Amino acid sequence: MRLIRSMARNYGYDARHVGIMGFSAGGHLAGIIETTYNKQYYTPIDGADNHSARPEFVVLLYPVMTMLPPYDHTHSEKVLLGRDATPAQQKALSVEKLVTPSTPPTFLAQAEDDPISNIANSKMMYQALQDNHIPADIHLFPTGGHGWGMGAPGTPEQQWPQLFLTWLQKTFAGQVNKSQTNP
């Protein structure tokens, strides 16, 4: 996030309006970034490290959020924690347990028949966001499975990009116009 912010102007973007999107295991990574952005994971190297690592908004699609039972059977959990993780280790990487009042606004979408990431992942994350008064939106599609990307033509999950844009405009109404007039 810091590197992207440091280079945003080079590509015509406003560094103040950088978000992150993650799908499946990438949703877990995006969730960790959104909830632990102020944690120092490495020794600062250059000026890019002076930028904020907090995303302005987060998009989580069929994400793996929790590492806790009974949902601790994903490949993500095994890769990150191994087979003998302690409850404390599982909790430390369960994104829904890391949400605070400073967590960025978040958009979630998932299919209820997802065989990889149980729908409870999105529901628990949404509830944690609500409990902390974070602007959030959740869209649960009846079918779609896992890994639908942009959504196949004619399927309900194909709606998510438009649903996201509508949420983004509503959530940040007025801010985009300000940034365009104050580069």
TORVO-674989 format. One record per atom (N, C-alpha, C): x, y, z; atom name. Coordinates in Angstrom, 3 decimals, always signed. Example, Ala and Ser with C-alpha at 12.3 -4.5 7.8 and 13.67 -1.06 7.14 Angstrom:
<recs>
(rec (+13.190, -5.690, +7.800), 'N')
(rec (+12.300, -4.500, +7.800), 'CA')
(rec (+13.200, -3.300, +7.800), 'C')
(rec (+12.850, -2.250, +7.080), 'N')
(rec (+13.670, -1.060, +7.140), 'CA')
(rec (+12.900, +0.030, +7.870), 'C')
</recs>
This chain:
<recs>
(rec (+0.823, -1.190, +0.000), 'N')
(rec (+0.000, +0.000, +0.000), 'CA')
(rec (+0.870, +1.259, +0.000), 'C')
(rec (+1.933, +1.233, +0.783), 'N')
(rec (+2.808, +2.410, +0.840), 'CA')
(rec (+3.484, +2.660, -0.502), 'C')
(rec (+3.941, +1.619, -1.137), 'N')
(rec (+4.595, +1.757, -2.440), 'CA')
(rec (+3.594, +2.264, -3.481), 'C')
(rec (+2.398, +1.725, -3.479), 'N')
(rec (+1.370, +2.176, -4.420), 'CA')
(rec (+1.056, +3.648, -4.193), 'C')
(rec (+0.886, +4.050, -2.947), 'N')
(rec (+0.614, +5.460, -2.654), 'CA')
(rec (+1.768, +6.354, -3.093), 'C')
(rec (+2.989, +5.886, -2.880), 'N')
(rec (+4.146, +6.715, -3.232), 'CA')
(rec (+4.266, +6.924, -4.739), 'C')
(rec (+3.707, +6.026, -5.530), 'N')
(rec (+3.830, +6.112, -6.986), 'CA')
(rec (+2.533, +6.525, -7.680), 'C')
(rec (+1.478, +6.746, -6.935), 'N')
(rec (+0.158, +7.011, -7.520), 'CA')
(rec (+0.171, +8.179, -8.502), 'C')
(rec (+0.777, +9.280, -8.130), 'N')
(rec (+0.796, +10.460, -9.015), 'CA')
(rec (+1.477, +10.173, -10.349), 'C')
(rec (+2.476, +9.300, -10.341), 'N')
(rec (+3.177, +8.958, -11.589), 'CA')
(rec (+2.228, +8.358, -12.619), 'C')
(rec (+1.139, +7.788, -12.150), 'N')
(rec (+0.185, +7.127, -13.034), 'CA')
(rec (-1.151, +7.864, -13.103), 'C')
(rec (-1.194, +9.087, -12.572), 'N')
(rec (-2.401, +9.904, -12.657), 'CA')
(rec (-3.457, +9.609, -11.616), 'C')
(rec (-3.067, +8.979, -10.521), 'N')
(rec (-4.027, +8.646, -9.462), 'CA')
(rec (-3.783, +9.495, -8.232), 'C')
(rec (-4.823, +9.668, -7.459), 'N')
(rec (-4.752, +10.393, -6.202), 'CA')
(rec (-4.390, +9.402, -5.097), 'C')
(rec (-3.258, +9.607, -4.466), 'N')
(rec (-2.764, +8.689, -3.437), 'CA')
(rec (-3.695, +8.605, -2.234), 'C')
(rec (-4.573, +9.588, -2.085), 'N')
(rec (-5.507, +9.570, -0.954), 'CA')
(rec (-6.666, +8.604, -1.181), 'C')
(rec (-6.842, +8.114, -2.392), 'N')
(rec (-8.005, +7.282, -2.722), 'CA')
(rec (-7.585, +5.932, -3.285), 'C')
(rec (-6.775, +5.233, -2.530), 'N')
(rec (-6.295, +3.909, -2.942), 'CA')
(rec (-6.979, +2.853, -2.090), 'C')
(rec (-7.582, +1.886, -2.750), 'N')
(rec (-8.235, +0.791, -2.045), 'CA')
(rec (-7.552, -0.517, -2.369), 'C')
(rec (-8.066, -1.578, -1.783), 'N')
(rec (-7.499, -2.909, -2.016), 'CA')
(rec (-8.647, -3.888, -2.235), 'C')
(rec (-8.401, -4.858, -3.106), 'N')
(rec (-9.394, -5.877, -3.413), 'CA')
(rec (-8.731, -7.238, -3.297), 'C')
(rec (-9.459, -8.182, -2.704), 'N')
(rec (-8.921, -9.530, -2.589), 'CA')
(rec (-9.988, -10.578, -2.802), 'C')
(rec (-9.620, -11.631, -3.510), 'N')
(rec (-10.502, -12.753, -3.797), 'CA')
(rec (-9.985, -13.979, -3.051), 'C')
(rec (-10.844, -14.709, -2.369), 'N')
(rec (-10.517, -15.961, -1.707), 'CA')
(rec (-9.371, -15.767, -0.706), 'C')
(rec (-8.243, -16.472, -0.896), 'N')
(rec (-7.094, -16.285, +0.009), 'CA')
(rec (-6.569, -14.858, -0.084), 'C')
(rec (-6.695, -14.247, -1.260), 'N')
(rec (-6.333, -12.840, -1.411), 'CA')
(rec (-7.235, -11.939, -0.595), 'C')
(rec (-8.468, -12.405, -0.341), 'N')
(rec (-9.368, -11.679, +0.546), 'CA')
(rec (-8.849, -11.680, +1.971), 'C')
(rec (-8.234, -12.789, +2.358), 'N')
(rec (-7.633, -12.838, +3.693), 'CA')
(rec (-6.479, -11.845, +3.774), 'C')
(rec (-5.637, -11.823, +2.747), 'N')
(rec (-4.516, -10.881, +2.724), 'CA')
(rec (-5.022, -9.436, +2.765), 'C')
(rec (-6.031, -9.129, +1.946), 'N')
(rec (-6.598, -7.773, +1.956), 'CA')
(rec (-7.177, -7.450, +3.329), 'C')
(rec (-7.825, -8.431, +3.965), 'N')
(rec (-8.385, -8.231, +5.291), 'CA')
(rec (-7.313, -7.974, +6.345), 'C')
(rec (-6.207, -8.685, +6.249), 'N')
(rec (-5.090, -8.445, +7.183), 'CA')
(rec (-4.532, -7.040, +6.978), 'C')
(rec (-4.390, -6.625, +5.727), 'N')
(rec (-3.899, -5.264, +5.452), 'CA')
(rec (-4.884, -4.236, +6.009), 'C')
(rec (-6.182, -4.465, +5.809), 'N')
(rec (-7.172, -3.484, +6.258), 'CA')
(rec (-7.242, -3.372, +7.775), 'C')
(rec (-6.921, -4.434, +8.486), 'N')
(rec (-7.061, -4.410, +9.950), 'CA')
(rec (-5.741, -4.220, +10.692), 'C')
(rec (-4.620, -4.414, +10.027), 'N')
(rec (-3.326, -4.267, +10.714), 'CA')
(rec (-2.417, -3.287, +9.977), 'C')
(rec (-3.001, -2.348, +9.252), 'N')
(rec (-2.232, -1.401, +8.439), 'CA')
(rec (-1.236, -0.576, +9.245), 'C')
(rec (-1.479, -0.403, +10.527), 'N')
(rec (-0.566, +0.398, +11.351), 'CA')
(rec (+0.526, -0.439, +12.019), 'C')
(rec (+0.533, -1.731, +11.764), 'N')
(rec (+1.571, -2.597, +12.328), 'CA')
(rec (+2.835, -2.495, +11.476), 'C')
(rec (+3.967, -2.417, +12.134), 'N')
(rec (+5.251, -2.312, +11.439), 'CA')
(rec (+5.769, -3.720, +11.160), 'C')
(rec (+5.672, -4.181, +9.924), 'N')
(rec (+6.094, -5.526, +9.557), 'CA')
(rec (+7.555, -5.595, +9.126), 'C')
(rec (+8.158, -4.442, +8.833), 'N')
(rec (+9.543, -4.424, +8.375), 'CA')
(rec (+10.162, -3.073, +8.727), 'C')
(rec (+11.470, -3.016, +8.704), 'N')
(rec (+12.182, -1.773, +8.972), 'CA')
(rec (+12.029, -0.859, +7.758), 'C')
(rec (+11.610, +0.391, +7.958), 'N')
(rec (+11.459, +1.311, +6.826), 'CA')
(rec (+12.744, +1.393, +5.996), 'C')
(rec (+12.535, +1.456, +4.673), 'N')
(rec (+13.668, +1.439, +3.743), 'CA')
(rec (+13.890, +2.794, +3.085), 'C')
(rec (+12.806, +3.431, +2.645), 'N')
(rec (+12.941, +4.694, +1.916), 'CA')
(rec (+11.707, +5.562, +2.133), 'C')
(rec (+11.588, +6.624, +1.361), 'N')
(rec (+10.484, +7.568, +1.506), 'CA')
(rec (+9.107, +6.958, +1.298), 'C')
(rec (+9.022, +5.906, +0.521), 'N')
(rec (+7.733, +5.258, +0.297), 'CA')
(rec (+7.146, +4.757, +1.611), 'C')
(rec (+8.012, +4.420, +2.551), 'N')
(rec (+7.552, +3.887, +3.830), 'CA')
(rec (+6.961, +4.959, +4.748), 'C')
(rec (+7.018, +6.219, +4.309), 'N')
(rec (+6.401, +7.297, +5.075), 'CA')
(rec (+4.908, +7.434, +4.762), 'C')
(rec (+4.447, +6.778, +3.712), 'N')
(rec (+3.041, +6.838, +3.321), 'CA')
(rec (+2.204, +5.908, +4.188), 'C')
(rec (+0.928, +6.195, +4.256), 'N')
(rec (+0.007, +5.364, +5.022), 'CA')
(rec (-0.214, +4.020, +4.328), 'C')
(rec (-0.312, +2.975, +5.112), 'N')
(rec (-0.622, +1.646, +4.582), 'CA')
(rec (-2.115, +1.349, +4.691), 'C')
(rec (-2.889, +2.302, +5.194), 'N')
(rec (-4.330, +2.089, +5.363), 'CA')
(rec (-5.044, +2.290, +4.028), 'C')
(rec (-5.719, +1.253, +3.545), 'N')
(rec (-6.507, +1.441, +2.333), 'CA')
(rec (-7.699, +2.354, +2.624), 'C')
(rec (-8.123, +3.095, +1.618), 'N')
(rec (-9.288, +3.968, +1.764), 'CA')
(rec (-10.576, +3.154, +1.816), 'C')
(rec (-10.581, +2.023, +1.110), 'N')
(rec (-11.714, +1.110, +1.088), 'CA')
(rec (-11.188, -0.285, +0.779), 'C')
(rec (-12.020, -1.296, +1.049), 'N')
(rec (-11.614, -2.687, +0.852), 'CA')
(rec (-12.759, -3.446, +0.181), 'C')
(rec (-12.397, -4.321, -0.767), 'N')
(rec (-13.357, -5.180, -1.442), 'CA')
(rec (-12.933, -6.619, -1.179), 'C')
(rec (-13.822, -7.395, -0.586), 'N')
(rec (-13.542, -8.786, -0.242), 'CA')
(rec (-14.550, -9.683, -0.955), 'C')
(rec (-14.057, -10.514, -1.863), 'N')
(rec (-14.915, -11.398, -2.633), 'CA')
(rec (-14.613, -12.840, -2.282), 'C')
(rec (-15.646, -13.568, -1.891), 'N')
(rec (-15.567, -14.940, -1.372), 'CA')
(rec (-14.293, -15.133, -0.545), 'C')
(rec (-14.138, -14.267, +0.482), 'N')
(rec (-12.895, -14.261, +1.251), 'CA')
(rec (-12.791, -15.360, +2.301), 'C')
(rec (-11.583, -15.727, +2.592), 'N')
(rec (-11.266, -16.547, +3.768), 'CA')
(rec (-10.929, -15.537, +4.859), 'C')
(rec (-11.762, -15.430, +5.875), 'N')
(rec (-11.563, -14.439, +6.924), 'CA')
(rec (-11.075, -15.053, +8.224), 'C')
(rec (-11.694, -16.146, +8.620), 'N')
(rec (-11.397, -16.701, +9.941), 'CA')
(rec (-10.494, -17.923, +9.837), 'C')
(rec (-9.708, -18.108, +10.857), 'N')
(rec (-8.857, -19.295, +10.992), 'CA')
(rec (-9.342, -20.158, +12.152), 'C')
(rec (-10.485, -19.779, +12.725), 'N')
(rec (-11.014, -20.446, +13.912), 'CA')
(rec (-11.986, -21.565, +13.557), 'C')
(rec (-12.049, -22.595, +14.430), 'N')
(rec (-13.033, -23.656, +14.236), 'CA')
(rec (-14.443, -23.072, +14.286), 'C')
(rec (-15.362, -23.620, +13.594), 'N')
(rec (-15.274, -24.837, +12.783), 'CA')
(rec (-14.871, -24.573, +11.329), 'C')
(rec (-14.384, -23.374, +11.040), 'N')
(rec (-14.074, -22.987, +9.658), 'CA')
(rec (-12.579, -23.037, +9.357), 'C')
(rec (-11.818, -23.742, +10.163), 'N')
(rec (-10.358, -23.787, +10.049), 'CA')
(rec (-9.884, -24.944, +9.165), 'C')
(rec (-10.597, -25.217, +8.116), 'N')
(rec (-10.255, -26.338, +7.238), 'CA')
(rec (-9.777, -25.892, +5.858), 'C')
(rec (-9.559, -24.599, +5.654), 'N')
(rec (-9.157, -24.123, +4.338), 'CA')
(rec (-7.668, -24.344, +4.099), 'C')
(rec (-7.314, -24.343, +2.849), 'N')
(rec (-5.904, -24.458, +2.470), 'CA')
(rec (-5.125, -23.247, +3.006), 'C')
(rec (-5.763, -22.086, +3.008), 'N')
(rec (-5.113, -20.871, +3.531), 'CA')
(rec (-4.672, -21.064, +4.974), 'C')
(rec (-5.561, -21.612, +5.779), 'N')
(rec (-5.241, -21.810, +7.192), 'CA')
(rec (-4.079, -22.784, +7.349), 'C')
(rec (-4.069, -23.845, +6.579), 'N')
(rec (-2.990, -24.843, +6.670), 'CA')
(rec (-1.652, -24.242, +6.240), 'C')
(rec (-1.655, -23.433, +5.177), 'N')
(rec (-0.414, -22.820, +4.688), 'CA')
(rec (+0.108, -21.778, +5.681), 'C')
(rec (-0.790, -20.961, +6.210), 'N')
(rec (-0.361, -19.891, +7.114), 'CA')
(rec (+0.025, -20.380, +8.504), 'C')
(rec (-0.698, -21.380, +9.005), 'N')
(rec (-0.514, -21.786, +10.399), 'CA')
(rec (-0.019, -23.214, +10.597), 'C')
(rec (-0.051, -24.021, +9.560), 'N')
(rec (+0.352, -25.413, +9.721), 'CA')
(rec (-0.753, -26.237, +10.356), 'C')
(rec (-0.444, -27.467, +10.650), 'N')
(rec (-1.454, -28.401, +11.165), 'CA')
(rec (-1.674, -28.304, +12.672), 'C')
(rec (-0.710, -27.752, +13.398), 'N')
(rec (-0.792, -27.747, +14.857), 'CA')
(rec (-0.906, -26.339, +15.438), 'C')
(rec (-1.680, -25.480, +14.797), 'N')
(rec (-1.833, -24.105, +15.280), 'CA')
(rec (-2.568, -24.080, +16.614), 'C')
(rec (-2.140, -23.189, +17.470), 'N')
(rec (-2.815, -22.995, +18.749), 'CA')
(rec (-4.025, -22.079, +18.539), 'C')
(rec (-4.968, -22.105, +19.459), 'N')
(rec (-6.101, -21.174, +19.350), 'CA')
(rec (-5.644, -19.709, +19.290), 'C')
(rec (-4.606, -19.356, +20.014), 'N')
(rec (-4.098, -17.973, +19.982), 'CA')
(rec (-3.549, -17.628, +18.599), 'C')
(rec (-2.850, -18.557, +17.962), 'N')
(rec (-2.335, -18.318, +16.610), 'CA')
(rec (-3.481, -18.189, +15.613), 'C')
(rec (-4.492, -19.023, +15.765), 'N')
(rec (-5.653, -18.949, +14.881), 'CA')
(rec (-6.368, -17.609, +15.034), 'C')
(rec (-6.560, -17.179, +16.261), 'N')
(rec (-7.250, -15.909, +16.509), 'CA')
(rec (-6.453, -14.729, +15.962), 'C')
(rec (-5.127, -14.786, +16.078), 'N')
(rec (-4.275, -13.686, +15.621), 'CA')
(rec (-4.364, -13.452, +14.117), 'C')
(rec (-4.781, -14.465, +13.362), 'N')
(rec (-4.920, -14.321, +11.914), 'CA')
(rec (-6.373, -14.411, +11.453), 'C')
(rec (-7.302, -14.284, +12.381), 'N')
(rec (-8.723, -14.267, +12.045), 'CA')
(rec (-9.152, -12.810, +11.894), 'C')
(rec (-9.330, -12.396, +10.662), 'N')
(rec (-9.556, -10.979, +10.344), 'CA')
(rec (-10.741, -10.401, +11.107), 'C')
(rec (-11.823, -11.157, +11.232), 'N')
(rec (-13.011, -10.632, +11.912), 'CA')
(rec (-12.726, -10.281, +13.369), 'C')
(rec (-11.681, -10.845, +13.952), 'N')
(rec (-11.304, -10.544, +15.339), 'CA')
(rec (-10.401, -9.315, +15.429), 'C')
(rec (-9.935, -8.813, +14.286), 'N')
(rec (-8.987, -7.698, +14.247), 'CA')
(rec (-9.631, -6.369, +13.872), 'C')
(rec (-10.923, -6.378, +13.577), 'N')
(rec (-11.627, -5.155, +13.181), 'CA')
(rec (-11.685, -4.187, +14.360), 'C')
(rec (-11.414, -2.912, +14.061), 'N')
(rec (-11.487, -1.839, +15.057), 'CA')
(rec (-12.295, -0.683, +14.462), 'C')
(rec (-12.601, +0.329, +15.258), 'N')
(rec (-13.325, +1.485, +14.702), 'CA')
(rec (-12.568, +2.222, +13.585), 'C')
(rec (-11.279, +1.978, +13.414), 'N')
(rec (-10.532, +2.640, +12.337), 'CA')
(rec (-10.360, +1.762, +11.092), 'C')
(rec (-10.992, +0.607, +11.080), 'N')
(rec (-10.956, -0.255, +9.898), 'CA')
(rec (-11.647, +0.474, +8.743), 'C')
(rec (-11.093, +0.396, +7.537), 'N')
(rec (-11.699, +1.095, +6.393), 'CA')
(rec (-13.063, +0.522, +5.991), 'C')
(rec (-13.873, +1.329, +5.298), 'N')
(rec (-15.131, +0.841, +4.745), 'CA')
(rec (-14.892, -0.393, +3.870), 'C')
(rec (-15.830, -1.336, +3.929), 'N')
(rec (-15.604, -2.632, +3.291), 'CA')
(rec (-16.847, -3.110, +2.542), 'C')
(rec (-16.604, -3.645, +1.359), 'N')
(rec (-17.632, -4.254, +0.515), 'CA')
(rec (-17.347, -5.747, +0.450), 'C')
(rec (-18.366, -6.572, +0.712), 'N')
(rec (-18.222, -8.030, +0.671), 'CA')
(rec (-19.231, -8.636, -0.300), 'C')
(rec (-18.806, -9.683, -0.995), 'N')
(rec (-19.724, -10.445, -1.845), 'CA')
(rec (-19.287, -11.907, -1.836), 'C')
(rec (-20.272, -12.795, -1.750), 'N')
(rec (-19.978, -14.223, -1.702), 'CA')
(rec (-21.222, -15.015, -2.083), 'C')
(rec (-21.024, -16.207, -2.609), 'N')
(rec (-22.127, -17.104, -2.924), 'CA')
(rec (-22.408, -17.990, -1.722), 'C')
(rec (-23.675, -18.204, -1.454), 'N')
(rec (-24.071, -19.023, -0.311), 'CA')
(rec (-23.679, -20.485, -0.466), 'C')
(rec (-23.457, -20.931, -1.711), 'N')
(rec (-23.072, -22.329, -1.937), 'CA')
(rec (-21.563, -22.495, -2.132), 'C')
(rec (-20.782, -21.561, -1.638), 'N')
(rec (-19.319, -21.617, -1.771), 'CA')
(rec (-18.784, -22.852, -1.042), 'C')
(rec (-18.148, -23.786, -1.753), 'N')
(rec (-17.651, -25.003, -1.113), 'CA')
(rec (-16.252, -24.849, -0.489), 'C')
(rec (-15.586, -23.747, -0.749), 'N')
(rec (-14.213, -23.540, -0.263), 'CA')
(rec (-14.194, -22.651, +0.983), 'C')
(rec (-14.776, -21.480, +0.856), 'N')
(rec (-14.832, -20.522, +1.960), 'CA')
(rec (-16.278, -20.446, +2.433), 'C')
(rec (-16.549, -20.991, +3.593), 'N')
(rec (-17.909, -21.012, +4.119), 'CA')
(rec (-18.465, -19.597, +4.171), 'C')
(rec (-19.730, -19.460, +3.836), 'N')
(rec (-20.409, -18.166, +3.833), 'CA')
(rec (-20.306, -17.454, +5.179), 'C')
(rec (-20.080, -18.202, +6.237), 'N')
(rec (-19.916, -17.605, +7.566), 'CA')
(rec (-18.744, -16.632, +7.601), 'C')
(rec (-17.734, -16.831, +6.749), 'N')
(rec (-16.603, -15.903, +6.704), 'CA')
(rec (-17.074, -14.477, +6.432), 'C')
(rec (-17.861, -14.302, +5.383), 'N')
(rec (-18.359, -12.967, +5.037), 'CA')
(rec (-19.334, -12.443, +6.077), 'C')
(rec (-20.190, -13.320, +6.585), 'N')
(rec (-21.177, -12.902, +7.586), 'CA')
(rec (-20.499, -12.435, +8.875), 'C')
(rec (-19.480, -13.172, +9.335), 'N')
(rec (-18.775, -12.782, +10.562), 'CA')
(rec (-18.029, -11.461, +10.363), 'C')
(rec (-17.425, -11.296, +9.192), 'N')
(rec (-16.707, -10.056, +8.920), 'CA')
(rec (-17.684, -8.882, +8.871), 'C')
(rec (-18.794, -9.069, +8.197), 'N')
(rec (-19.787, -8.004, +8.116), 'CA')
(rec (-20.282, -7.629, +9.514), 'C')
(rec (-20.544, -8.620, +10.355), 'N')
(rec (-21.010, -8.338, +11.714), 'CA')
(rec (-19.952, -7.587, +12.518), 'C')
(rec (-18.691, -7.963, +12.372), 'N')
(rec (-17.603, -7.256, +13.071), 'CA')
(rec (-17.519, -5.803, +12.611), 'C')
(rec (-17.708, -5.577, +11.321), 'N')
(rec (-17.705, -4.206, +10.794), 'CA')
(rec (-18.885, -3.416, +11.361), 'C')
(rec (-20.058, -4.025, +11.382), 'N')
(rec (-21.247, -3.375, +11.942), 'CA')
(rec (-21.049, -3.059, +13.425), 'C')
(rec (-20.486, -4.009, +14.164), 'N')
(rec (-20.254, -3.807, +15.595), 'CA')
(rec (-19.316, -2.636, +15.863), 'C')
(rec (-18.449, -2.331, +14.888), 'N')
(rec (-17.491, -1.230, +15.037), 'CA')
(rec (-17.914, +0.018, +14.263), 'C')
(rec (-19.148, +0.018, +13.759), 'N')
(rec (-19.722, +1.173, +13.053), 'CA')
(rec (-18.931, +1.557, +11.804), 'C')
(rec (-18.458, +0.545, +11.090), 'N')
(rec (-17.711, +0.752, +9.850), 'CA')
(rec (-18.700, +0.670, +8.687), 'C')
(rec (-18.686, +1.645, +7.772), 'N')
(rec (-19.541, +1.526, +6.587), 'CA')
(rec (-19.201, +0.238, +5.838), 'C')
(rec (-20.211, -0.577, +5.619), 'N')
(rec (-19.981, -1.865, +4.961), 'CA')
(rec (-21.234, -2.272, +4.199), 'C')
(rec (-21.020, -3.093, +3.202), 'N')
(rec (-22.122, -3.637, +2.418), 'CA')
(rec (-21.797, -5.097, +2.150), 'C')
(rec (-22.807, -5.942, +2.187), 'N')
(rec (-22.611, -7.366, +1.926), 'CA')
(rec (-23.661, -7.825, +0.919), 'C')
(rec (-23.210, -8.612, -0.044), 'N')
(rec (-24.102, -9.188, -1.047), 'CA')
(rec (-23.871, -10.688, -1.075), 'C')
(rec (-24.911, -11.428, -0.720), 'N')
(rec (-24.844, -12.876, -0.690), 'CA')
(rec (-25.711, -13.416, -1.825), 'C')
(rec (-25.056, -14.095, -2.754), 'N')
(rec (-25.760, -14.649, -3.904), 'CA')
(rec (-26.128, -16.097, -3.611), 'C')
(rec (-27.306, -16.548, -4.024), 'N')
(rec (-27.732, -17.911, -3.691), 'CA')
(rec (-26.841, -18.998, -4.292), 'C')
(rec (-26.316, -18.748, -5.466), 'N')
(rec (-25.436, -19.719, -6.124), 'CA')
(rec (-24.241, -18.997, -6.713), 'C')
(rec (-23.288, -19.761, -7.165), 'N')
(rec (-22.095, -19.182, -7.776), 'CA')
(rec (-20.836, -19.924, -7.395), 'C')
(rec (-20.904, -20.645, -6.263), 'N')
(rec (-19.740, -21.412, -5.845), 'CA')
(rec (-18.590, -20.517, -5.427), 'C')
(rec (-17.405, -20.910, -5.810), 'N')
(rec (-16.175, -20.207, -5.424), 'CA')
(rec (-15.386, -19.870, -6.681), 'C')
(rec (-14.784, -18.726, -6.697), 'N')
(rec (-13.897, -18.373, -7.806), 'CA')
(rec (-14.604, -17.857, -9.037), 'C')
(rec (-15.691, -17.111, -8.863), 'N')
(rec (-16.440, -16.627, -10.014), 'CA')
(rec (-15.918, -15.338, -10.605), 'C')
(rec (-14.910, -14.743, -10.043), 'N')
(rec (-14.297, -13.550, -10.651), 'CA')
(rec (-15.303, -12.454, -10.939), 'C')
(rec (-15.436, -12.102, -12.188), 'N')
(rec (-16.378, -11.051, -12.582), 'CA')
(rec (-17.804, -11.594, -12.674), 'C')
(rec (-17.962, -12.897, -12.613), 'N')
(rec (-19.284, -13.513, -12.707), 'CA')
(rec (-19.608, -13.872, -14.143), 'C')
(rec (-20.102, -15.053, -14.351), 'N')
(rec (-20.475, -15.493, -15.693), 'CA')
(rec (-21.677, -14.683, -16.179), 'C')
(rec (-21.730, -14.365, -17.475), 'N')
(rec (-22.861, -13.611, -18.008), 'CA')
(rec (-24.199, -14.269, -17.649), 'C')
(rec (-25.119, -13.438, -17.190), 'N')
(rec (-26.448, -13.904, -16.858), 'CA')
(rec (-26.611, -14.481, -15.465), 'C')
(rec (-25.543, -14.517, -14.677), 'N')
(rec (-25.630, -15.060, -13.321), 'CA')
(rec (-25.814, -13.919, -12.314), 'C')
(rec (-26.401, -14.226, -11.155), 'N')
(rec (-26.580, -13.174, -10.149), 'CA')
(rec (-25.263, -12.535, -9.708), 'C')
(rec (-24.217, -13.340, -9.584), 'N')
(rec (-22.948, -12.781, -9.105), 'CA')
(rec (-22.296, -11.824, -10.095), 'C')
(rec (-22.755, -11.822, -11.331), 'N')
(rec (-22.240, -10.872, -12.320), 'CA')
(rec (-22.585, -9.434, -11.929), 'C')
(rec (-23.516, -9.270, -11.012), 'N')
(rec (-23.944, -7.946, -10.559), 'CA')
(rec (-22.932, -7.260, -9.645), 'C')
(rec (-21.990, -8.014, -9.074), 'N')
(rec (-21.172, -7.438, -8.016), 'CA')
(rec (-20.396, -6.192, -8.441), 'C')
(rec (-19.826, -6.100, -9.656), 'N')
(rec (-19.088, -4.866, -9.963), 'CA')
(rec (-19.978, -3.617, -9.896), 'C')
(rec (-21.201, -3.715, -10.403), 'N')
(rec (-22.099, -2.558, -10.348), 'CA')
(rec (-22.543, -2.282, -8.917), 'C')
(rec (-22.809, -3.329, -8.159), 'N')
(rec (-23.167, -3.151, -6.749), 'CA')
(rec (-22.033, -2.466, -5.994), 'C')
(rec (-20.796, -2.854, -6.307), 'N')
(rec (-19.637, -2.237, -5.672), 'CA')
(rec (-19.543, -0.755, -6.036), 'C')
(rec (-19.675, -0.429, -7.315), 'N')
(rec (-19.574, +0.972, -7.738), 'CA')
(rec (-20.658, +1.830, -7.091), 'C')
(rec (-21.858, +1.303, -6.997), 'N')
(rec (-22.951, +2.028, -6.341), 'CA')
(rec (-22.613, +2.272, -4.876), 'C')
(rec (-22.117, +1.231, -4.190), 'N')
(rec (-21.726, +1.373, -2.779), 'CA')
(rec (-20.590, +2.385, -2.623), 'C')
(rec (-19.596, +2.310, -3.502), 'N')
(rec (-18.448, +3.208, -3.424), 'CA')
(rec (-18.886, +4.663, -3.585), 'C')
(rec (-19.746, +4.921, -4.555), 'N')
(rec (-20.234, +6.286, -4.771), 'CA')
(rec (-21.033, +6.777, -3.579), 'C')
(rec (-21.868, +5.921, -3.014), 'N')
(rec (-22.672, +6.304, -1.855), 'CA')
(rec (-21.786, +6.529, -0.626), 'C')
(rec (-20.832, +5.645, -0.413), 'N')
(rec (-19.970, +5.715, +0.770), 'CA')
(rec (-19.058, +6.934, +0.750), 'C')
(rec (-18.581, +7.290, -0.433), 'N')
(rec (-17.626, +8.396, -0.539), 'CA')
(rec (-18.202, +9.594, -1.285), 'C')
(rec (-19.500, +9.764, -1.238), 'N')
(rec (-20.156, +10.874, -1.922), 'CA')
(rec (-19.507, +12.200, -1.542), 'C')
(rec (-19.127, +12.944, -2.538), 'N')
(rec (-18.525, +14.263, -2.312), 'CA')
(rec (-17.018, +14.250, -2.180), 'C')
(rec (-16.432, +13.156, -1.738), 'N')
(rec (-14.979, +13.123, -1.550), 'CA')
(rec (-14.226, +13.075, -2.859), 'C')
(rec (-14.735, +12.358, -3.846), 'N')
(rec (-14.039, +12.255, -5.125), 'CA')
(rec (-13.986, +13.611, -5.797), 'C')
(rec (-15.091, +14.349, -5.748), 'N')
(rec (-15.099, +15.671, -6.358), 'CA')
(rec (-14.085, +16.593, -5.702), 'C')
(rec (-13.936, +16.515, -4.382), 'N')
(rec (-12.949, +17.334, -3.676), 'CA')
(rec (-11.542, +16.985, -4.133), 'C')
(rec (-11.250, +15.694, -4.286), 'N')
(rec (-9.901, +15.302, -4.668), 'CA')
(rec (-9.593, +15.732, -6.097), 'C')
(rec (-10.622, +15.780, -6.966), 'N')
(rec (-10.374, +16.182, -8.336), 'CA')
(rec (-10.079, +17.674, -8.434), 'C')
(rec (-10.584, +18.454, -7.498), 'N')
(rec (-10.325, +19.896, -7.538), 'CA')
(rec (-9.097, +20.271, -6.716), 'C')
(rec (-8.617, +19.378, -5.871), 'N')
(rec (-7.421, +19.645, -5.051), 'CA')
(rec (-6.400, +18.537, -5.267), 'C')
(rec (-5.690, +18.554, -6.395), 'N')
(rec (-4.735, +17.449, -6.657), 'CA')
(rec (-3.584, +17.409, -5.687), 'C')
</recs>
